Amino acid sequence: MFDVLKNLLGAFCFHFWTKRLPRHSRRPCANRHLKAPRSEHLPTVEACWQAYETFVLCAAIAQGLLQLIALQFGSLVWQHHRLYLRTQSRELPSEKTVKQVVAPMIIKQLIFFPKNSIIAKIRRYFAGAKDDDHHNQRRVA
């Protein structure tokens, strides 16, 4: 699980940082040498840690979805798999195989969506709201 989270999904490649976190050595050291953040910086540090944990949680959910797709739709995944694979070692596809099949499908769905899809309606709504705001600003000026 850790290998998939780390290497396939990039769950620990987060770049959330704050200057409010005290600097520590990269080498392991005793806990008694750790520095605590100043009390006025605690809300910022807590928000940073919350971002770390949320990012890893989303990756864990994504891993679970990949496993669920592999279990429920394994044969369909193998039918749509077009990348080179020396030998299919088992009937159940791995998380990596599922990701290789599903990722392009999701991207296609997000780019080429029907005019009456919910995403299209949301885009039109916000595009119309921005156009209306711009039009109203011109009218006021």
N, C-alpha and C positions, 0 to 999 in steps of 0.2 A: 504494500500500500504506500509506504513512504517513498519507494523508488518511483512509482507512477506519479505521485504528487509532486515529487521534486523534479524528475527528468522529463516527464511527458507533459504535465500540466503547468509546470513552473510555479507551483504554489508558494515556494519560498524565495521567489525572485522579486519580492515586493520592493518598492523604492519609496516607501513612506518614511519620512525622516523629519525630525525637528531638531533645531539647535538647542532646544530646552532639555534634551536627553544628555546626561553627563557622558563624557568620553570614557571608554574603558579599553584596556589592553586586549589585543586579539588573542593573546596567549591565556590559557586558563589560569585563574588565580583563586585564592581562597575567597569565600563569600564575605569575610570580614573586611576585605579591601574594596568592595563595591561601593560606589558613591550613590547616594540618594539624590533625586532631583530636589530642587528648592521648593518649598511649599507653594509659592505663587505660580510655579510652573506645572504643578500637578495636573490641572485640567487638560493642558496641552499634551502632556505625556500620556495621560489616560486615553485621550482621543487617538493618539498615535498607536498605542497598543490595541485599541479597539479596531483600528483600520487593519493592523496586522492580522488579528484574529478573524475578522470578517473576510479578508482576502483568502486566507487558508480555508475557511469554512466554505466559501463559494467553490474553491477548487475541489474540496472533498465531496460536495454535492455533485459537481460535474463528473467526478470519478464514479460516483454511484450511478449516475445516469448512463455513463458509458457501459458500466457493467450490466445494468438493466437492459439496455438495448442489445448487448451481446447475448444475454439470456433469452430475451423474447424474440429477437429478430436475427439470430445468428446466421441462418441460411440466406436471408436477404442481404446481410452484410457481405457474405462471401460472394454472392452473385454480383454485387456492385463494386467489389474490390478489383481495381485495375492496376495497382502497383505491383512491381516485381516481388514475388515471394518464392524463394527457392523451393520450399515444400510447405504444404499446409499441414502443420503438425497435429492439429486437433480440430474437432468439429466446432468448438466454442471459440470465437474470435477474441483476441486480446483487446485490451482497452486502446492500445495504439492502432490496431487495425480498424476498430470502430471509429476512432477519431479521424483516421485518414479517409474513411468513407463519408462520415457525417459532416465534417467541417465544410467541404465544398458544397454540399447540399444546402446547408444553413446559409452560407454566403450567397448562393444563387437565390434562395428564397428572400433574403433581405434586399437584394439588388433588383431582381425581376419579380415584383409582386403584382398581383392583379389590382386593377383600379378600385375595386370595391373591398379590398382587404382592410383590416383594422389599421395596419401600419400606414397604408396609403391615406386613410381618412385622418389619422393623427397628423401625418405630414402636411396634408392639405389644410387642416385646421390651423396648425402653427404657421404655415406659410401665409395663409390668409390673414391671420391675426397680425403678423409682422407687416404685411402689405397694408392692412387697415391702419395700423399704428403710424406707418410711414406716411400714408395718405392724410391722416388726421393731423400730423405734425406739419405737413405742407400747407394744409388748409388754415391752421392757426397762424403760421408765419405769414 
